[in-house]
Amino acid sequence: MTVDAHLHLWDLERVAYPWLTDALAPINRTFAFAEVEPQLRAEGVDGAVLVQAANSVEDSEAMFAVAASSPLVAGVVAWVDLLDPAATAAQLETWSAHPGFVGVRHLIHDEPDADWLARDAVRRSLAVVAAHGIAFDVIGVLPRHLELAVSLAEEQPELRIVVDHLGTPPAGSASSAAGWEPWASLMTALAAHPNVSTKLSGLTTIGDDLQPYAEHALDAFGASRVLFGGDWPVSTLAGTYAETTAVARALTAGLSEQERSDVFGGAARRAYRLD
């Protein structure tokens, strides 16, 4: 089973996405599942995990509606209000009524406070998430985001953490120690915790010369904890869905057949406990 573990949808007439500005004009429009479904099938994808793109209940409700209508949706990573543990618990109960509910995420990289993930209320809410057996996606663009993910993994070993987009590596700076670090060391530290996985996703829009970063992540985590994700439609800023998957296949060409099977399906099934 081939799984795309990172796919977005948005309907601008139903949900607000404040981060979609004129600077992102090519993707500042509605992207429906009907547009990507034939592309998924053309690339042999058997299941896709929809991931929140707004810190709102409305965005999550829209994803669950799509999941209910398409067997190609394998799971939904929704949003809950992590600043309020009581609200988190209530929202988890609501989302748990949907069989496709597999994870939660908050756009922490859009928060002005780089230490948002360290807040006591957030940590208490994530303990509730862990108790429900739900995964937590971490999207970080700063080293501080990854540092806090490491401390979270240490503090809550029962919480399954999925680090999106290989932790946003400094692509194009592999020859520079200042560029390679601290990303490389932080990813190694994250990989030391068995409750942490990462996604081979969102790389084509970061830069070129991606192989060193992919190899470091695969060496650190092992293929069993690296999940392929297409990051559509954000990835269309750099190329088509077919081109995105081609890059992922090229980055994993040196793996064994079993390892590629893990990256393109097995790792997602384990991280999100997909049926």
Kinemage of the C-alpha trace (Angstrom):
@kinemage 1
@onewidth
@group {chain A} dominant
@subgroup {mainchain}
@vectorlist {calphas} color= white
{ca met a 1} P 0.000 0.000 0.000
{ca thr a 2} L 1.463 3.358 -1.075
{ca val a 3} L 0.575 6.232 1.243
{ca asp a 4} L 1.016 9.962 0.740
{ca ala a 5} L 1.272 11.079 4.360
{ca his a 6} L 0.996 14.822 3.737
{ca leu a 7} L -1.723 16.305 1.551
{ca his a 8} L -3.592 19.600 1.937
{ca leu a 9} L -6.947 20.848 0.689
{ca trp a 10} L -8.565 24.234 1.042
{ca asp a 11} L -11.793 25.889 -0.055
{ca leu a 12} L -11.402 29.652 0.162
{ca glu a 13} L -15.168 30.162 0.075
{ca arg a 14} L -15.659 28.088 3.244
{ca val a 15} L -12.515 28.511 5.324
{ca ala a 16} L -10.081 31.359 6.029
{ca tyr a 17} L -6.364 30.737 5.469
{ca pro a 18} L -4.579 33.897 6.683
{ca trp a 19} L -1.166 32.712 5.483
{ca leu a 20} L -2.347 32.533 1.864
{ca thr a 21} L -1.328 35.986 0.662
{ca asp a 22} L -0.515 37.568 -2.696
{ca ala a 23} L 3.066 36.377 -2.222
{ca leu a 24} L 1.690 32.870 -2.753
{ca ala a 25} L -0.566 33.812 -5.658
{ca pro a 26} L -0.213 30.489 -7.561
{ca ile a 27} L -1.738 28.553 -4.647
{ca asn a 28} L -4.038 31.298 -3.368
{ca arg a 29} L -7.118 29.558 -4.736
{ca thr a 30} L -9.348 26.632 -3.856
{ca phe a 31} L -7.763 23.180 -4.117
{ca ala a 32} L -10.313 20.364 -3.959
{ca phe a 33} L -9.756 16.636 -3.647
{ca ala a 34} L -11.296 16.088 -7.076
{ca glu a 35} L -8.320 17.932 -8.569
{ca val a 36} L -5.638 15.807 -6.938
{ca glu a 37} L -7.372 12.420 -6.859
{ca pro a 38} L -6.521 11.444 -10.465
{ca gln a 39} L -2.933 12.560 -9.871
{ca leu a 40} L -2.693 10.348 -6.796
{ca arg a 41} L -4.044 7.374 -8.696
{ca ala a 42} L -1.687 8.017 -11.615
{ca glu a 43} L 1.262 7.766 -9.204
{ca gly a 44} L -0.033 4.563 -7.620
{ca val a 45} L -1.057 6.142 -4.314
{ca asp a 46} L -3.515 3.932 -2.428
{ca gly a 47} L -4.183 6.255 0.488
{ca ala a 48} L -3.576 9.874 1.486
{ca val a 49} L -3.420 11.597 4.856
{ca leu a 50} L -5.062 15.025 4.842
{ca val a 51} L -3.236 17.545 7.045
{ca gln a 52} L -4.651 20.740 8.535
{ca ala a 53} L -3.728 24.001 6.872
{ca ala a 54} L -5.497 26.421 9.226
{ca asn a 55} L -5.815 26.663 12.991
{ca ser a 56} L -9.572 26.315 12.848
{ca val a 57} L -12.365 23.857 13.428
{ca glu a 58} L -13.788 24.729 10.010
{ca asp a 59} L -10.676 23.511 8.188
{ca ser a 60} L -10.802 20.201 10.056
{ca glu a 61} L -14.511 19.752 9.421
{ca ala a 62} L -13.909 20.257 5.688
{ca met a 63} L -11.247 17.534 5.680
{ca phe a 64} L -13.461 15.085 7.544
{ca ala a 65} L -16.220 15.708 5.008
{ca val a 66} L -13.838 14.757 2.198
{ca ala a 67} L -12.650 11.699 4.123
{ca ala a 68} L -16.229 10.515 4.507
{ca ser a 69} L -16.765 10.728 0.765
{ca ser a 70} L -13.565 9.156 -0.577
{ca pro a 71} L -12.010 5.774 0.278
{ca leu a 72} L -8.692 7.153 -0.957
{ca val a 73} L -8.391 9.264 2.213
{ca ala a 74} L -6.566 7.106 4.755
{ca gly a 75} L -6.516 9.596 7.610
{ca val a 76} L -6.948 13.179 8.798
{ca val a 77} L -4.545 15.263 10.878
{ca ala a 78} L -6.900 17.844 12.379
{ca trp a 79} L -6.597 20.922 14.605
{ca val a 80} L -7.438 21.272 18.285
{ca asp a 81} L -6.956 24.243 20.610
{ca leu a 82} L -3.768 23.194 22.389
{ca leu a 83} L -3.754 26.387 24.469
{ca asp a 84} L -6.757 25.031 26.398
{ca pro a 85} L -6.449 21.450 27.723
{ca ala a 86} L -10.188 21.253 28.408
{ca ala a 87} L -10.988 22.370 24.879
{ca thr a 88} L -8.428 19.894 23.549
{ca ala a 89} L -10.136 17.037 25.391
{ca ala a 90} L -13.563 18.067 24.136
{ca gln a 91} L -12.386 18.472 20.543
{ca leu a 92} L -10.613 15.106 20.609
{ca glu a 93} L -13.875 13.476 21.639
{ca thr a 94} L -15.658 15.180 18.753
{ca trp a 95} L -13.046 14.265 16.148
{ca ser a 96} L -12.820 10.691 17.448
{ca ala a 97} L -16.309 10.109 16.081
{ca his a 98} L -14.657 10.158 12.651
{ca pro a 99} L -12.909 6.849 11.834
{ca gly a 100} L -10.210 8.678 9.865
{ca phe a 101} L -8.965 10.822 12.753
{ca val a 102} L -5.260 9.993 13.211
{ca gly a 103} L -3.429 13.123 14.346
{ca val a 104} L -3.414 16.786 15.338
{ca arg a 105} L -1.304 19.746 14.247
{ca his a 106} L -0.982 23.453 14.959
{ca leu a 107} L 0.805 25.927 12.684
{ca ile a 108} L 3.456 26.662 15.299
{ca his a 109} L 5.748 28.211 12.695
{ca asp a 110} L 3.206 31.010 12.223
{ca glu a 111} L 3.220 31.860 15.933
{ca pro a 112} L 5.230 35.005 16.837
{ca asp a 113} L 6.459 33.174 19.939
{ca ala a 114} L 9.152 30.681 18.909
{ca asp a 115} L 8.675 29.028 22.322
{ca trp a 116} L 4.969 28.392 21.765
{ca leu a 117} L 5.496 24.635 21.973
{ca ala a 118} L 7.060 25.061 25.427
{ca arg a 119} L 3.976 26.656 26.993
{ca asp a 120} L 2.618 24.746 29.959
{ca ala a 121} L -0.943 24.658 28.594
{ca val a 122} L 0.301 23.232 25.285
{ca arg a 123} L 2.334 20.526 27.013
{ca arg a 124} L -0.668 19.571 29.173
{ca ser a 125} L -2.889 19.451 26.104
{ca leu a 126} L -0.407 17.208 24.305
{ca ala a 127} L -0.486 14.826 27.258
{ca val a 128} L -4.230 14.556 26.605
{ca val a 129} L -3.513 13.918 22.913
{ca ala a 130} L -1.103 11.155 23.865
{ca ala a 131} L -3.662 9.565 26.193
{ca his a 132} L -6.077 9.378 23.258
{ca gly a 133} L -3.487 7.532 21.170
{ca ile a 134} L -3.362 10.300 18.587
{ca ala a 135} L -0.193 11.467 16.813
{ca phe a 136} L 1.114 15.034 16.878
{ca asp a 137} L 2.603 16.636 13.758
{ca val a 138} L 5.342 19.203 14.364
{ca ile a 139} L 5.999 21.750 11.652
{ca gly a 140} L 9.048 23.844 12.393
{ca val a 141} L 11.163 26.232 10.386
{ca leu a 142} L 13.498 27.370 13.180
{ca pro a 143} L 16.074 25.370 15.117
{ca arg a 144} L 14.169 26.373 18.253
{ca his a 145} L 11.105 24.508 17.012
{ca leu a 146} L 13.162 21.324 16.699
{ca glu a 147} L 14.833 21.901 20.075
{ca leu a 148} L 11.411 22.041 21.702
{ca ala a 149} L 10.320 18.934 19.798
{ca val a 150} L 13.302 17.107 21.306
{ca ser a 151} L 12.326 18.178 24.818
{ca leu a 152} L 8.722 17.180 24.121
{ca ala a 153} L 9.808 13.719 22.977
{ca glu a 154} L 11.824 13.326 26.165
{ca glu a 155} L 9.039 14.605 28.399
{ca gln a 156} L 6.242 12.589 26.784
{ca pro a 157} L 7.617 9.305 25.389
{ca glu a 158} L 4.071 8.010 24.944
{ca leu a 159} L 3.238 10.771 22.443
{ca arg a 160} L 3.828 9.799 18.821
{ca ile a 161} L 5.496 12.791 17.156
{ca val a 162} L 5.783 13.247 13.396
{ca val a 163} L 8.203 15.966 12.268
{ca asp a 164} L 7.006 17.428 8.980
{ca his a 165} L 9.266 18.203 6.017
{ca leu a 166} L 12.441 16.705 7.551
{ca gly a 167} L 12.409 19.586 10.015
{ca thr a 168} L 12.921 22.119 7.196
{ca pro a 169} L 16.589 21.486 6.368
{ca pro a 170} L 18.799 24.358 5.166
{ca ala a 171} L 18.866 23.054 1.584
{ca gly a 172} L 21.647 24.484 -0.523
{ca ser a 173} L 23.968 24.944 2.448
{ca ala a 174} L 25.226 21.383 2.939
{ca ser a 175} L 28.801 22.455 2.254
{ca ser a 176} L 28.670 24.976 5.089
{ca ala a 177} L 28.953 23.863 8.688
{ca ala a 178} L 26.879 26.859 9.678
{ca gly a 179} L 24.160 25.739 7.276
{ca trp a 180} L 24.236 22.018 8.029
{ca glu a 181} L 24.107 22.610 11.758
{ca pro a 182} L 22.216 22.737 14.025
{ca trp a 183} L 19.671 20.982 11.804
{ca ala a 184} L 21.673 17.746 11.486
{ca ser a 185} L 22.349 17.382 15.201
{ca leu a 186} L 18.768 18.217 16.115
{ca met a 187} L 17.408 15.604 13.719
{ca thr a 188} L 19.814 13.043 15.181
{ca ala a 189} L 18.592 13.969 18.665
{ca leu a 190} L 14.973 13.576 17.577
{ca ala a 191} L 15.696 10.217 15.965
{ca ala a 192} L 17.121 8.942 19.267
{ca his a 193} L 13.540 8.830 20.552
{ca pro a 194} L 11.558 5.871 19.196
{ca asn a 195} L 8.304 7.834 19.469
{ca val a 196} L 9.460 10.283 16.774
{ca ser a 197} L 9.137 9.918 12.998
{ca thr a 198} L 9.719 12.397 10.193
{ca lys a 199} L 8.327 13.120 6.753
{ca leu a 200} L 10.166 13.144 3.470
{ca ser a 201} L 7.948 15.992 2.327
{ca gly a 202} L 7.928 19.669 1.471
{ca leu a 203} L 11.494 19.597 0.161
{ca thr a 204} L 11.160 20.647 -3.476
{ca thr a 205} L 10.013 24.118 -2.440
{ca ile a 206} L 12.957 24.522 -0.031
{ca gly a 207} L 15.852 24.204 -2.447
{ca asp a 208} L 18.064 21.914 -4.483
{ca asp a 209} L 20.770 19.421 -3.523
{ca leu a 210} L 18.359 17.541 -1.287
{ca gln a 211} L 20.173 14.193 -1.224
{ca pro a 212} L 22.457 14.922 1.784
{ca tyr a 213} L 19.475 15.870 3.924
{ca ala a 214} L 17.423 12.860 2.899
{ca glu a 215} L 20.353 10.540 3.536
{ca his a 216} L 21.009 12.039 6.962
{ca ala a 217} L 17.377 11.625 7.981
{ca leu a 218} L 17.226 8.067 6.649
{ca asp a 219} L 20.459 7.171 8.443
{ca ala a 220} L 19.231 8.692 11.698
{ca phe a 221} L 15.625 7.481 11.730
{ca gly a 222} L 15.807 4.440 9.501
{ca ala a 223} L 13.357 3.940 6.663
{ca ser a 224} L 10.768 2.551 9.093
{ca arg a 225} L 10.314 6.055 10.571
{ca val a 226} L 10.501 8.197 7.432
{ca leu a 227} L 7.152 8.886 5.737
{ca phe a 228} L 6.715 10.039 2.152
{ca gly a 229} L 4.485 13.089 1.748
{ca gly a 230} L 3.689 15.003 -1.432
{ca asp a 231} L 2.774 18.288 0.323
{ca trp a 232} L 0.289 19.053 -2.457
{ca pro a 233} L -0.704 21.733 -3.373
{ca val a 234} L 2.159 23.695 -1.755
{ca ser a 235} L 4.546 21.506 -3.749
{ca thr a 236} L 3.032 22.812 -7.002
{ca leu a 237} L 5.065 25.963 -6.439
{ca ala a 238} L 8.042 23.862 -7.545
{ca gly a 239} L 6.472 21.292 -9.874
{ca thr a 240} L 3.658 18.892 -10.604
{ca tyr a 241} L 2.611 16.089 -8.304
{ca ala a 242} L 4.299 13.603 -10.623
{ca glu a 243} L 7.525 15.611 -10.457
{ca thr a 244} L 7.331 15.750 -6.671
{ca thr a 245} L 6.962 11.987 -6.360
{ca ala a 246} L 9.789 11.510 -8.870
{ca val a 247} L 12.094 13.536 -6.604
{ca ala a 248} L 11.111 11.408 -3.607
{ca arg a 249} L 11.801 8.226 -5.541
{ca ala a 250} L 15.182 9.551 -6.650
{ca leu a 251} L 16.100 10.468 -3.063
{ca thr a 252} L 15.310 6.902 -1.953
{ca ala a 253} L 16.701 5.056 -4.972
{ca gly a 254} L 19.583 3.643 -2.948
{ca leu a 255} L 17.333 1.915 -0.434
{ca ser a 256} L 16.354 -1.722 -0.476
{ca glu a 257} L 12.923 -2.759 -1.718
{ca gln a 258} L 11.738 -3.234 1.870
{ca glu a 259} L 13.061 0.154 2.914
{ca arg a 260} L 11.311 1.890 0.023
{ca ser a 261} L 8.134 0.043 0.980
{ca asp a 262} L 8.472 1.526 4.459
{ca val a 263} L 9.040 5.091 3.254
{ca phe a 264} L 6.154 4.940 0.798
{ca gly a 265} L 3.644 3.265 3.073
{ca gly a 266} L 4.748 1.214 6.065
{ca ala a 267} L 6.113 4.141 8.064
{ca ala a 268} L 2.863 6.095 7.648
{ca arg a 269} L 0.772 3.120 8.679
{ca arg a 270} L 2.801 2.773 11.865
{ca ala a 271} L 3.091 6.465 12.759
{ca tyr a 272} L -0.618 7.146 12.264
{ca arg a 273} L -1.906 3.644 13.035
{ca leu a 274} L -3.739 3.528 9.734
{ca asp a 275} L -6.112 0.655 9.074
